[in-house]
Amino acid sequence: MQCLDSLSECTEQCVNLRTDPNHCGGCEVTCSTGQACCGGGCVDLLSDVENCGTCGNLCPSYLNASASCADGLCGTDCDEGFADCDGVPGCEVDLHDPSTCGLSCLALANCGSGECLDFPGERVCTCDGQTACTTGTCVGTECSCGSVLCATAELCCDDGFGYQCSAKNSMDSCGACGNICPNNQVCVAGVCSNCTFGHDACDGICAVLLNDTSNCGSCGNICSTNQSCVGGQCF
């Protein structure tokens, strides 16, 4: 069998070893379920920072931060002790510097020896350099929120039913209390974001409707046990 220069012969057929998930990098080298073949290697497009959402999509890194890939969307993880408060990529604020205390930064406040503010002019608590707090009172390394304690990775929000702890990636409080993401977006690292091409927003996550057994063909359509989702249909 004669194959084009860009293809190789495997099992009596011409295949591209750089992109074929059944012959990835070599004949009959099969990628695992959910992986894609990019450049001759099997990768997870949902979490690979060099192939995020699609082959070759390299997530950028910025000041005081590292690149991240979650659900096929590029994001930024601030280095410990830094935060992004100006909306420009990069984590420019030193959270342990008292001179930065008072900035409203996605409802996160953490200063070395200053006063923590949730919104400009509203005093929330006094930080010890290790405590993050939103609306409430600092207690050790946690924040009291009504009658419960929120972890530092949570917000203390009042949605009309009293103060409650809410994850910062919640669709109802994305990065800040009351910041509701629309149904066609997801909350990633505290920011409402669109899903990448080929993915659809389903209950707060980006899903591939063609092969997702929990969202097969449409959001919420769950395939039965031992079934697979192929082309958006359960088999």
N, C-alpha and C positions, 0 to 999 in steps of 0.2 A: 504494500500500500504506500502510495506517495502522498505525503502531507505537505502543506505549505510550510515555508520556513518558520513561521510563527507558531506552528502547531506540532504536536508530537503524536506518535502512534501508540495507543493504549487499547488493549482488548479489541483489536481490529477496528478501531475508529480513531479519527483525528481529533485531538483535544488540545485545549490551551492549558498547560500546566500552571499558569500564573493566575487563572481565574476559575477553573473548573473545580467545584467542591468535592467531586468524586475522584479527581486525579490532581490533587493540590501539591505541586512541587515534584511529583513523581506519580507514576502509574499506580492506580488503585490506592492512593493515599487519600482517605476519605475524611472530610471535616466532620466534627461532631454536630449534632442537631443544634441549630441556632447560630452556627458559625458560618463565615463566608471565607472564600479563598481570595486573598489579596496579595499580589506579588509573589505567589507561590507559597504562601503560608496561611494557615488557618487562624482566623482572628474572630473575636466577638465584637461586632459593630456597635453593640450597645455600651461597651465599656473601654474599648481600645482608643487611647488618646491619639494614636497615629492613623487610625482608620475609624473615625467616630461618625456613625450613621451611614457612611459609605466609604468604599476603598479610597485611600489616599487623602482623606480629610484629616489633616493634622491640626489638633487643637493648639492654639497659641498659648505661650506663657507670658506673664506680665510681672511688673515690679512687685517684689515681696509676695509672690504667689506662684503656684504651680498649676499646670493645666489639668483638667479632669474631663471625663466623659461619662455621662449617666443617661441611660435610656436613649443613647444615640445622639445626645445633645452635648455640645462643648460647654464647659463651665470653667470656673476659676476657684481654686481653693486657696484662701489667704494663708500665708505662713502664720504660725502661732504668734499671737500678740499684735497682729495687724488686721486692718479692715478697709473695705472700699466704701467711702462715704460720699464721693462726688459723682458716682454713676459712670465714671470713665474707667475702662479696664485697668486693673492694677490696684493693689492694696496700699494706699498712700498714708494711711493714718496709723500711727503707733499708739495702740490702746493703753500702753503703760506710761504715756507722756501726759502729765497733768495739763499741758498747754492745749491738748486736743479735746479735753473733757468738755462735754456740752454739745458736741456734734450729734445730730440725729442720724444714726447709721443703721437703717433697717431695724429700728427698735432695740439695737444692741448698745449697751453702755458698759464700758470697762476701763477705768482710769486708775493710774498709780496712786495718787493721793488727792484726788479732786472730788467733785460732786457729780454723780451720774445723772444725766437728763434723758428722759424718754423723748419729749418734744421740747423745742426751745422754750425756756422759761419755766418748765415744769420740773421741779425737783422730785426725784424718785428715791434715791438712796445714796449712801456714801460707800464707795468701793474700797476694797482692800488690795486691789491689784490682781485679784484672782476671781472676783465675783462679776458675773454678768446678770443684769436685771432689767426688766421692762417696767411695767406699772406694778408696783408692789414694794416690798421691803426686803433688803438683802439679809439673808440668814446664812452665815457661813459661806459656802460656795453655791448656795441655792437662793431662790427668790420666793418669798411667801406670796401666795396668790389666793386671797380669800382664806379658806381653811386648809388649803393644800400647799405643797412645796413644788415649784416647777424646777426642772433641771435647767442648766445654763443654755441648753440647746433649744429651749422652748420659750414661747411668748406668754405673757399673762394678759389675756384679753377679756373684755366685757362685751358680750354679744347681745346684751339685753336680758340675760338670765343670770347675771352675777359673774364675777371674775372666774375664768377657767384657764388652765394651761393648754396651749395650742402649739403643735409642731411648727417650726418656721417654714416647712415645706408644705403646709396645709393649703389646700385650694381656697379655703375661706379666709385665711390670714397668711398670705404668701409674703414672708419677709417682714410684714408689719400687720398689726391688728386691723382687721376690716378690709385688707387688700384682697379682693376676691378675683380669682382668675376666671376668664370666660371659659365656657365648656370646650372650646376648640383649642385650648392651651393647657400646659401643665406647669407646675411650680417646681423650678429647679434652682437650688441654692438661693432660695428666697426671691426669685424673679419669675414672673409669668412669661413663659416662653412657648414658641411654636415648635411642634414636632418636625423632625427632618422629613425630607421627601420619602414616601413609601411607608410612613408611620401615621397613625391616627391617634388623637387624644381620646383615651377611654378611662373614665373615672380616675383622672389624675396621673395616668401613665401613658407613655407612647407605645402603642402596640402595632404589630404588623398583622393586619387582618387576614392576610393570605395564609399564615402558618401558626397563629397564636391560638392554642387550644382553649384559652379562656375568653378569647374575643375572635371567634372564627367567622369571618365574613362580615360581622358587625359587632359593635361593642356589647359585651355581656353575654354573647352566645357561647356557652361552654360545651365543649365536646364531652361525650360520655367517657367513662374510664376505658382505657385501652384503645380509644380512638385517636386518630391524628387529624390535624387540620391541614388540608392540602388545597391550595387554590381558593381558600375561603370557604371550604366545605368540610364537614366532619365525615371521616371514613373509618 
